[in-house]
Amino acid sequence: MALRRAWLLPLLLAATAALPLLVAAKRPTLRFSNDGTFKIIQLTDLHYGSLSFRDKRTTEVQTKVLEAEKEGMGLVVFSGDMVTGFMEYVDAALDKMVGSGGNQSGWFEQQWKKVVAPVHNLSLPYCITLGNHDAQADLDGRQIVQLDIDTGKHLTLTQQGPANITGASNYWLDVLASNSSAVAARIWVLDSGMKGCDGDNESWGCVAADTAQWVAETAATLPPVDTHIAYLHIPPIQVLEVWNNESTRGFKDEPSGCSQVDSGAFAALRDAGVQAIFFGHDHDNCFYGELDGVRVGYGRKTGVGNYGPPRDVARGARVVLLREGESAADAETWIRNEAGKREDDQPSDAENKVMFEQGECGTPNSWGEKLVALMG
């Protein structure tokens, strides 16, 4: 018996040592399909936690959109405000009113299970970046990222960003070529924070200056790729120039909640070779244009919670179809709406455009009445 145990021990040790490698190997490998395409679907501003009937409808919208685009899907990007974090305190207050004690232990994790249920049910690879509302509940940004890493099983590609820069969800993902192990495309996923940008505490958040520097320094060490795209939550201030001065497709129905400070993130991404930057945050805006060779634009508001989109506009998600060897600025893009139908962004009415005022970025305080009135 002793000999048998002695023989088994090395095998057990070897198997135990291999477990981290086996777990890591389960992470999805992103690769262009045989036809040279890679499809990304952007879900933005889901706002779970905004009353149960709204959450149920959001899950229906999310599922309908994902099912319609499942074929050939490369990656689902959750681009922030997956959860309306401040609703934890509303729920706690209501619980106290009805005498249940207001115990909200594990509130965010309860919402998170709803957020990712559709991608797990459909076995779709995904990643997340944080919005301004996600970390307003019982978990901070780092804890949210870790929750997804720990519970995302073999589907999540979310990563903890460097600890020495601003934000938790800063990382990049490489997409391999269709017929080799060469990197053919790169996806930057960046954390635009909550409130305040590089010292301006009245601004919405931004991809901070130290994060922009990290992008520049990191990109310089990576092999160049032909196809390069980025996702974040809060629009950079350049969105004003895109709408006012460039040819655009889509609509603007509210002031932009962009960062009031130019942190250098746009320039860093452009200089790193990024050809398209997409974001959310402004629920009533859905347009894109091109600036300095970079396509800059919004996704479509996906969730039922909180406000928007405009009454005559369906909820949905932006789809981007990257082509191997081609610029992301030239990629085909469309909206898949809550009815499962495709919408192509129409040219904006240039003659009747309502322009952004110079430097017009809304502030967190200016949105207060709208948010409170809608209760999440």
C-alpha positions as CSV (number, residue, x, y, z in Angstrom):
1,M,0.0,0.0,0.0
2,A,2.9,2.4,0.8
3,L,4.4,1.8,-2.6
4,R,1.1,2.5,-4.3
5,R,0.8,5.8,-2.4
6,A,4.3,6.7,-3.2
7,W,3.5,6.1,-6.9
8,L,0.3,8.1,-6.8
9,L,1.8,11.2,-5.1
10,P,3.8,12.5,-8.0
11,L,0.8,12.2,-10.3
12,L,-1.4,14.0,-7.9
13,L,1.1,16.8,-7.5
14,A,1.5,17.1,-11.3
15,A,-2.3,17.2,-11.7
16,T,-2.7,19.9,-9.1
17,A,0.0,22.0,-10.6
18,A,-1.7,21.8,-14.0
19,L,-5.1,23.0,-12.7
20,P,-4.3,26.8,-13.2
21,L,-3.2,26.0,-16.8
22,L,-6.4,24.1,-17.4
23,V,-8.6,26.9,-16.1
24,A,-6.7,29.5,-18.1
25,A,-7.1,27.3,-21.2
26,K,-10.8,27.5,-20.9
27,R,-10.9,31.2,-21.6
28,P,-12.2,31.8,-25.1
29,T,-9.8,32.3,-28.0
30,L,-10.9,35.2,-30.2
31,R,-10.3,34.5,-33.9
32,F,-11.5,35.8,-37.2
33,S,-13.9,33.3,-38.8
34,N,-13.1,31.5,-42.0
35,D,-14.7,34.2,-44.1
36,G,-12.4,36.8,-42.6
37,T,-15.0,38.5,-40.3
38,F,-15.2,39.1,-36.6
39,K,-18.5,40.3,-35.2
40,I,-18.8,42.4,-32.0
41,I,-22.1,43.3,-30.4
42,Q,-22.1,46.2,-27.9
43,L,-24.7,46.1,-25.1
44,T,-24.7,49.4,-23.3
45,D,-26.7,51.0,-20.4
46,L,-28.6,47.9,-19.4
47,H,-29.4,49.4,-16.0
48,Y,-30.4,46.3,-14.1
49,G,-31.7,46.8,-10.6
50,S,-34.3,49.3,-11.9
51,L,-37.4,47.5,-10.6
52,S,-38.2,43.9,-11.4
53,F,-40.5,44.4,-14.3
54,R,-38.0,46.6,-16.0
55,D,-35.2,44.0,-15.4
56,K,-37.4,41.3,-16.9
57,R,-38.0,43.4,-20.1
58,T,-34.3,44.2,-20.3
59,T,-33.5,40.5,-20.3
60,E,-36.0,40.0,-23.0
61,V,-34.4,42.7,-25.1
62,Q,-30.9,41.5,-24.5
63,T,-31.9,37.9,-25.4
64,K,-33.7,38.9,-28.5
65,V,-30.8,40.9,-29.8
66,L,-28.2,38.3,-29.0
67,E,-30.3,35.5,-30.5
68,A,-30.7,37.5,-33.7
69,E,-26.9,38.0,-34.0
70,K,-25.6,34.8,-32.5
71,E,-24.5,33.3,-35.8
72,G,-20.9,34.3,-36.4
73,M,-20.6,36.1,-33.0
74,G,-17.1,36.9,-32.0
75,L,-17.5,38.9,-28.8
76,V,-20.2,40.6,-26.7
77,V,-19.0,43.9,-25.1
78,F,-20.9,45.2,-22.1
79,S,-19.8,48.9,-22.3
80,G,-20.9,50.1,-18.9
81,D,-23.8,50.9,-16.6
82,M,-24.8,47.3,-16.5
83,V,-26.4,48.0,-13.1
84,T,-28.0,51.1,-11.6
85,G,-26.0,50.9,-8.4
86,F,-27.7,53.7,-6.5
87,M,-30.9,51.7,-6.6
88,E,-29.5,49.5,-3.8
89,Y,-30.3,52.4,-1.4
90,V,-33.8,52.8,-2.8
91,D,-34.4,49.1,-2.3
92,A,-33.1,49.3,1.2
93,A,-35.3,52.2,2.0
94,L,-38.3,50.4,0.7
95,D,-37.5,47.3,2.7
96,K,-37.3,49.4,5.8
97,M,-40.7,50.9,5.1
98,V,-42.3,47.5,4.8
99,G,-40.5,46.2,7.9
100,S,-38.1,43.7,6.3
101,G,-35.1,45.3,7.8
102,G,-33.5,46.8,4.7
103,N,-30.8,44.0,4.5
104,Q,-29.3,44.4,1.0
105,S,-26.3,42.0,1.5
106,G,-25.1,40.8,-1.9
107,W,-27.3,43.2,-3.7
108,F,-24.9,43.8,-6.7
109,E,-24.2,40.1,-7.1
110,Q,-28.0,39.5,-7.4
111,Q,-28.2,42.0,-10.2
112,W,-25.0,40.7,-11.9
113,K,-26.5,37.2,-12.3
114,K,-29.3,38.8,-14.3
115,V,-26.8,40.9,-16.4
116,V,-24.9,37.9,-17.6
117,A,-27.6,35.3,-17.7
118,P,-28.4,35.8,-21.5
119,V,-24.7,35.4,-22.6
120,H,-24.3,32.4,-20.5
121,N,-27.5,30.8,-21.7
122,L,-26.3,31.3,-25.3
123,S,-22.7,30.4,-24.5
124,L,-21.3,33.7,-26.0
125,P,-17.8,35.0,-25.1
126,Y,-18.0,38.4,-23.5
127,C,-16.1,41.1,-21.6
128,I,-17.1,44.2,-19.6
129,T,-16.0,47.7,-18.9
130,L,-17.4,49.8,-16.1
131,G,-19.8,52.7,-16.3
132,N,-20.5,55.5,-13.9
133,H,-23.3,53.7,-12.1
134,D,-22.0,50.2,-11.6
135,A,-19.8,50.9,-8.6
136,Q,-22.5,52.9,-6.7
137,A,-23.7,49.8,-4.7
138,D,-22.0,47.4,-2.4
139,L,-19.1,46.5,-4.6
140,D,-16.4,48.8,-5.9
141,G,-14.9,48.6,-9.4
142,R,-12.2,46.1,-8.6
143,Q,-14.7,43.9,-6.8
144,I,-17.1,44.0,-9.8
145,V,-14.3,43.0,-12.2
146,Q,-13.2,40.2,-9.9
147,L,-16.8,39.0,-9.5
148,D,-17.1,38.6,-13.3
149,I,-13.7,36.9,-13.5
150,D,-14.7,34.5,-10.7
151,T,-18.2,33.7,-12.0
152,G,-17.8,34.1,-15.7
153,K,-16.7,30.5,-16.1
154,H,-15.3,29.7,-19.6
155,L,-17.0,32.7,-21.3
156,T,-15.6,35.9,-19.8
157,L,-12.5,37.6,-21.1
158,T,-12.7,40.4,-18.5
159,Q,-9.4,41.3,-16.9
160,Q,-8.2,43.3,-13.9
161,G,-6.4,46.4,-15.2
162,P,-3.1,47.6,-13.8
163,A,-3.3,48.6,-10.2
164,N,-1.1,51.7,-10.7
165,I,-3.4,53.6,-13.1
166,T,-6.9,55.1,-12.7
167,G,-9.8,52.7,-13.1
168,A,-10.3,48.9,-12.8
169,S,-11.4,47.7,-16.2
170,N,-8.4,48.7,-18.4
171,Y,-7.1,45.9,-20.7
172,W,-6.8,44.8,-24.3
173,L,-7.9,41.6,-26.1
174,D,-6.2,40.2,-29.2
175,V,-8.0,38.6,-32.1
176,L,-6.1,35.9,-34.0
177,A,-6.0,35.6,-37.8
178,S,-8.5,33.2,-39.5
179,N,-5.8,30.8,-40.6
180,S,-2.8,31.3,-38.3
181,S,-1.8,32.2,-34.7
182,A,-0.8,35.7,-35.7
183,V,-2.6,38.6,-34.0
184,A,-4.8,40.3,-36.6
185,A,-6.9,42.7,-34.5
186,R,-6.8,44.4,-31.1
187,I,-9.7,45.5,-28.9
188,W,-9.0,48.0,-26.1
189,V,-11.4,48.0,-23.2
190,L,-11.1,51.1,-21.0
191,D,-12.5,52.4,-17.8
192,S,-13.8,56.0,-18.1
193,G,-14.6,56.3,-14.4
194,M,-17.6,57.9,-12.7
195,K,-17.5,61.5,-11.7
196,G,-14.5,63.8,-12.1
197,C,-11.7,63.9,-14.7
198,D,-8.1,64.8,-14.0
199,G,-8.9,67.3,-11.3
200,D,-12.2,68.7,-12.7
201,N,-14.6,67.4,-10.1
202,E,-17.6,68.9,-11.9
203,S,-17.0,66.8,-15.0
204,W,-18.2,63.3,-15.8
205,G,-15.5,60.7,-15.6
206,C,-12.9,60.0,-18.4
207,V,-10.2,57.7,-19.4
208,A,-7.7,59.4,-17.2
209,A,-4.4,60.9,-18.3
210,D,-2.4,58.2,-16.6
211,T,-4.5,55.5,-18.3
212,A,-3.9,57.3,-21.6
213,Q,-0.2,57.2,-21.0
214,W,-0.4,53.5,-20.1
215,V,-2.2,52.9,-23.5
216,A,0.6,54.7,-25.3
217,E,3.4,52.9,-23.5
218,T,1.8,49.5,-23.8
219,A,0.8,49.9,-27.4
220,A,4.4,50.6,-28.3
221,T,5.4,47.2,-27.0
222,L,2.8,45.2,-28.8
223,P,3.0,43.9,-32.4
224,P,1.1,46.2,-34.9
225,V,-2.2,45.0,-36.2
226,D,-4.3,46.1,-39.2
227,T,-7.6,46.3,-37.3
228,H,-7.9,48.2,-34.0
229,I,-11.0,49.2,-32.0
230,A,-11.8,50.5,-28.5
231,Y,-14.8,50.4,-26.1
232,L,-15.5,52.6,-23.1
233,H,-18.5,54.1,-21.4
234,I,-18.3,57.9,-21.1
235,P,-17.8,59.8,-24.4
236,P,-14.5,61.7,-24.9
237,I,-15.0,65.5,-25.4
238,Q,-14.1,64.9,-29.1
239,V,-17.7,63.7,-29.6
240,L,-18.8,67.4,-29.8
241,E,-16.5,68.1,-32.7
242,V,-17.6,64.9,-34.5
243,W,-21.3,66.0,-34.4
244,N,-20.7,69.7,-35.1
245,N,-18.1,69.5,-37.8
246,E,-18.1,66.1,-39.4
247,S,-20.5,64.0,-41.6
248,T,-22.5,61.8,-39.3
249,R,-25.0,59.0,-39.3
250,G,-27.6,58.6,-36.6
251,F,-29.3,61.0,-34.2
252,K,-28.6,63.4,-31.3
253,D,-31.5,63.9,-28.9
254,E,-29.8,65.3,-25.7
255,P,-26.6,67.2,-24.7
256,S,-23.6,64.9,-24.4
257,G,-22.5,63.7,-21.0
258,C,-18.9,63.7,-22.3
259,S,-15.8,64.4,-20.3
260,Q,-15.2,68.2,-19.9
261,V,-11.5,67.6,-19.9
262,D,-9.4,66.4,-22.8
263,S,-7.4,63.8,-20.9
264,G,-5.4,62.9,-24.0
265,A,-7.1,59.5,-24.3
266,F,-8.4,60.1,-27.8
267,A,-4.9,61.1,-29.0
268,A,-3.3,58.2,-27.3
269,L,-5.7,55.7,-28.9
270,R,-5.4,57.4,-32.3
271,D,-1.6,57.3,-32.1
272,A,-1.7,53.7,-30.9
273,G,-3.4,52.8,-34.2
274,V,-7.0,52.6,-32.9
275,Q,-9.4,53.2,-35.8
276,A,-12.8,53.2,-34.0
277,I,-14.0,54.2,-30.5
278,F,-17.5,53.3,-29.3
279,F,-19.2,54.2,-26.0
280,G,-22.6,54.7,-24.4
281,H,-23.7,56.8,-21.4
282,D,-26.0,59.2,-23.3
283,H,-29.2,57.2,-23.7
284,D,-30.8,59.5,-26.2
285,N,-27.9,59.8,-28.6
286,C,-26.9,57.2,-31.2
287,F,-24.6,58.6,-33.9
288,Y,-21.1,58.2,-35.3
289,G,-18.7,60.1,-37.5
290,E,-15.0,60.2,-38.2
291,L,-12.4,62.4,-36.7
292,D,-8.7,62.3,-37.6
293,G,-9.2,58.9,-39.2
294,V,-11.0,57.5,-36.2
295,R,-14.6,56.5,-36.2
296,V,-16.2,57.9,-33.0
297,G,-19.7,57.0,-32.0
298,Y,-22.4,55.7,-29.7
299,G,-24.0,52.3,-29.2
300,R,-27.8,52.0,-28.9
301,K,-29.2,52.1,-25.4
302,T,-30.1,48.5,-24.6
303,G,-31.8,48.4,-21.2
304,V,-35.3,49.3,-20.1
305,G,-34.3,50.8,-16.8
306,N,-33.5,54.5,-16.4
307,Y,-34.5,56.9,-19.3
308,G,-34.3,56.7,-23.0
309,P,-33.9,56.0,-25.9
310,P,-36.3,58.6,-27.5
311,R,-40.0,57.5,-27.7
312,D,-39.9,56.7,-31.4
313,V,-36.6,54.7,-31.1
314,A,-36.3,51.0,-30.3
315,R,-33.8,49.7,-27.8
316,G,-31.1,47.6,-29.2
317,A,-27.4,47.1,-29.6
318,R,-24.7,48.2,-32.0
319,V,-23.1,45.5,-34.1
320,V,-19.6,46.0,-35.7
321,L,-18.4,43.6,-38.3
322,L,-14.6,43.7,-38.5
323,R,-12.9,42.4,-41.6
324,E,-9.5,40.8,-41.4
325,G,-6.8,43.2,-42.8
326,E,-9.1,46.2,-42.9
327,S,-9.5,49.3,-40.8
328,A,-12.2,49.3,-38.1
329,A,-13.1,52.8,-39.3
330,D,-14.4,51.2,-42.5
331,A,-16.2,48.3,-40.7
332,E,-19.9,47.7,-41.5
333,T,-22.0,48.6,-38.5
334,W,-25.7,48.5,-37.7
335,I,-28.2,48.4,-34.9
336,R,-30.1,45.2,-34.0
337,N,-33.2,46.3,-32.2
338,E,-35.4,44.8,-29.6
339,A,-37.8,43.4,-32.2
340,G,-34.8,41.4,-33.7
341,K,-34.7,43.6,-36.8
342,R,-31.7,45.3,-38.3
343,E,-31.6,49.1,-38.5
344,D,-29.0,50.8,-40.6
345,D,-27.9,54.2,-39.3
346,Q,-29.2,56.9,-41.7
347,P,-27.2,60.0,-42.6
348,S,-27.9,62.8,-40.1
349,D,-30.0,65.7,-41.4
350,A,-27.1,68.2,-41.9
351,E,-29.3,71.1,-42.6
352,N,-31.3,70.8,-39.4
353,K,-28.6,69.6,-37.0
354,V,-29.0,71.0,-33.5
355,M,-25.3,71.7,-32.7
356,F,-23.6,71.2,-29.4
357,E,-22.6,74.5,-27.9
358,Q,-18.8,75.0,-27.6
359,G,-17.6,72.9,-24.7
360,E,-21.1,71.6,-24.0
361,C,-20.6,68.6,-21.8
362,G,-23.4,67.9,-19.3
363,T,-22.4,67.5,-15.7
364,P,-23.5,64.8,-13.2
365,N,-25.5,67.5,-11.3
366,S,-27.3,68.5,-14.5
367,W,-28.7,65.0,-14.8
368,G,-30.0,64.7,-11.2
369,E,-33.6,65.6,-11.8
370,K,-34.0,63.2,-14.7
371,L,-32.5,60.3,-12.8
372,V,-34.4,60.8,-9.6
373,A,-37.7,61.2,-11.5
374,L,-37.2,57.9,-13.3
375,M,-36.0,56.1,-10.1
376,G,-33.3,54.3,-11.9
